[in-house]
Amino acid sequence: QVQVVESGGGLVQAGGSLKLSCAVSGRISQINNMAWYRQAPGKQRELVADITSGGATNYVDSVKGRFTITRDNAKNTVSLQMNSLKPEDTSVYFCMVICQPIDMLWGDYWGQGTQVTVSS
């Protein structure tokens, strides 16, 4: 019913930048919050940033001032611009949306993840 697909991961040197994108498709009635999570090997998945349908944003302290989350409500997309990347940002990044498919209940929908590797 709902597909969430991330793109834009890769390998970058410390201090560099990457932009992640996420496209949501399917029979969608409404999308509420959209978010990026990350999970490093051996660690719990953590919220990196989220954005409400009205554009309010929230960031984990470790990325404040370096990452920017934006969304395009007309296209059902969300992006994460990551600047001044550090080796500790290395993780698999996941897109998550709170979405109501047509004729269905609200639910959380996740992408499969995209690898971001920052070399020192």
TAPE-V380436 format. One record per backbone hydrogen bond with DSSP energy under -1.0 kcal/mol. NH is the residue of the N-H (numbers start at 1). CO is the residue of the C=O. E is the energy in kcal/mol with one decimal. If there is no record, write none. Layout:
# TAPE-V380436
((NH | CO | E) (NH | CO | E))
This chain:
# TAPE-V380436
((3 | 25 | -2.9) (5 | 23 | -2.2) (7 | 21 | -2.3) (10 | 115 | -1.1) (12 | 117 | -2.5) (14 | 119 | -2.5) (15 | 85 | -3.3) (16 | 13 | -2.3) (18 | 82 | -2.2) (20 | 80 | -2.6) (21 | 7 | -2.8) (22 | 78 | -1.8) (23 | 5 | -2.4) (24 | 76 | -2.4) (25 | 3 | -2.5) (27 | 1 | -1.3) (28 | 26 | -1.6) (29 | 100 | -3.0) (30 | 100 | -1.6) (32 | 98 | -3.6) (34 | 51 | -2.2) (35 | 96 | -2.9) (36 | 49 | -2.9) (37 | 94 | -3.0) (38 | 46 | -2.3) (39 | 92 | -2.1) (43 | 40 | -2.3) (46 | 38 | -3.0) (48 | 36 | -2.8) (49 | 36 | -1.7) (50 | 58 | -2.1) (51 | 34 | -2.6) (52 | 56 | -2.4) (55 | 52 | -1.5) (58 | 50 | -1.9) (60 | 48 | -2.5) (63 | 60 | -1.9) (66 | 63 | -2.4) (67 | 63 | -2.3) (68 | 81 | -2.3) (70 | 79 | -1.9) (72 | 77 | -2.5) (76 | 72 | -1.1) (77 | 72 | -1.7) (78 | 22 | -2.0) (79 | 70 | -2.8) (80 | 20 | -2.5) (81 | 68 | -3.0) (82 | 18 | -3.3) (83 | 66 | -2.0) (85 | 16 | -2.4) (89 | 86 | -2.4) (90 | 87 | -1.7) (91 | 116 | -1.8) (92 | 39 | -2.0) (93 | 114 | -3.1) (94 | 37 | -2.8) (96 | 35 | -2.6) (97 | 109 | -2.4) (98 | 33 | -2.7) (99 | 107 | -2.6) (100 | 30 | -3.1) (102 | 27 | -2.7) (104 | 101 | -1.9) (107 | 99 | -2.2) (109 | 97 | -2.6) (111 | 95 | -2.3) (114 | 93 | -2.1) (116 | 91 | -2.9) (117 | 10 | -2.8) (119 | 12 | -2.4))
